Amino acid sequence: MQETDALELEQTVSKLLYALATCNAGICESLLTHLRDRFSLEEVAAVVLLCLERLLWLDAAAFVWTVEQLIPADLAQEIRRISSLILGKQLLANGFQPGQDFSLNSLGQLLMSVPAQASLFGSR
């Protein structure tokens, strides 16, 4: 984030987290618009990812509401892209081969073999 220090980042995440926990679309959309005006789509997606992780532990119902009702398509696509990159890096670090053990489809969704899935998410 351009010239953003750790304290400002934490304050931004906290503001959005509390807004999401209210499940008030007007407040959340206003704050997301403000963040989009200030930061790139990738940076906003990163902040939303941090908030979603915290929100999942804080209030599962608000998490579901946020995912189902609030996140616009372009932001959701960027979140998927970032998530796929992170998971791909973890798979590489675990010794899996791109194109053989995992790949991305035309929609940007990460496709994984059963062993690759097990390495990330545990056996099911």
C-alpha positions in Angstrom: 0.0 0.0 0.0 1.4 3.3 -1.1 3.1 4.9 1.9 0.9 3.1 4.4 2.5 2.1 7.6 1.5 -0.9 9.8 -0.6 1.2 12.2 -2.6 2.8 9.3 -3.1 -0.7 7.8 -4.3 -2.1 11.1 -6.7 0.8 11.5 -8.0 0.3 8.0 -8.6 -3.4 8.6 -10.2 -2.7 11.9 -12.6 -0.1 10.4 -13.7 -2.5 7.6 -13.9 -5.5 10.0 -16.3 -3.6 12.3 -18.3 -2.3 9.4 -18.7 -5.9 8.0 -19.7 -7.2 11.4 -22.7 -4.8 11.3 -24.0 -6.4 8.1 -25.1 -2.9 7.1 -24.7 -2.7 3.3 -24.7 1.1 3.2 -21.9 1.5 5.7 -19.8 -1.4 4.1 -20.3 -0.1 0.5 -19.3 3.4 1.5 -16.2 2.2 3.2 -15.3 -0.1 0.3 -15.8 2.9 -2.1 -13.5 5.0 0.0 -10.8 2.2 0.0 -11.1 1.8 -3.8 -10.6 5.6 -4.2 -7.5 5.4 -2.1 -5.9 2.0 -3.0 -5.5 -0.3 -6.0 -7.9 -3.2 -6.5 -5.2 -5.6 -5.4 -4.6 -3.7 -2.1 -8.3 -3.5 -1.4 -8.6 -7.2 -2.0 -5.8 -7.9 0.4 -7.5 -5.8 3.1 -10.8 -7.6 2.5 -9.0 -10.9 2.8 -7.5 -10.0 6.1 -11.0 -8.9 7.3 -12.7 -12.0 6.1 -10.2 -14.2 8.0 -10.8 -12.3 11.2 -14.6 -12.1 10.6 -14.8 -15.8 10.2 -13.5 -16.2 13.7 -15.5 -13.3 15.1 -18.9 -13.7 13.5 -19.6 -16.6 11.1 -23.0 -15.2 10.1 -21.5 -11.8 9.2 -18.8 -13.7 7.2 -21.5 -15.5 5.2 -23.4 -12.3 4.7 -20.3 -10.5 3.5 -19.4 -13.2 1.0 -22.9 -13.6 -0.3 -24.2 -10.0 -0.3 -21.4 -7.5 -0.3 -18.3 -8.3 -2.3 -18.5 -7.1 -5.9 -17.5 -9.4 -8.8 -14.2 -7.6 -9.6 -13.1 -7.6 -6.0 -14.1 -11.3 -5.6 -12.1 -12.1 -8.7 -9.0 -10.4 -7.3 -9.4 -12.2 -4.0 -9.5 -15.5 -5.9 -6.4 -14.5 -7.8 -4.5 -13.6 -4.7 -5.7 -16.8 -2.9 -4.7 -19.0 -5.8 -1.2 -17.4 -5.9 -0.8 -18.0 -2.1 -2.0 -21.6 -2.4 0.2 -22.2 -5.4 3.3 -21.0 -3.6 2.4 -23.3 -0.7 2.0 -26.2 -3.1 5.4 -25.4 -4.7 7.0 -25.3 -1.3 5.5 -28.7 -0.5 7.2 -30.1 -3.6 4.1 -30.3 -5.9 4.6 -29.6 -9.7 2.5 -27.1 -11.6 0.6 -28.7 -14.5 0.9 -32.0 -12.9 -0.3 -31.7 -9.3 -2.1 -28.4 -9.7 -3.2 -25.8 -12.3 -5.6 -22.9 -12.9 -8.6 -23.2 -15.1 -9.9 -20.6 -17.5 -11.9 -19.0 -14.7 -8.8 -18.6 -12.5 -9.9 -21.4 -10.2 -7.1 -23.5 -8.6 -7.4 -27.2 -9.6 -5.5 -29.7 -7.4 -4.9 -33.4 -7.2 -6.1 -35.2 -4.1 -2.6 -35.3 -2.6 -2.1 -31.6 -3.2 -5.5 -30.9 -1.5 -4.5 -33.1 1.4 -1.2 -31.2 1.8 -3.1 -27.9 2.2 -6.3 -28.9 3.9 -5.5 -32.2 5.6 -7.1 -35.5 4.8 -10.9 -35.6 4.6 
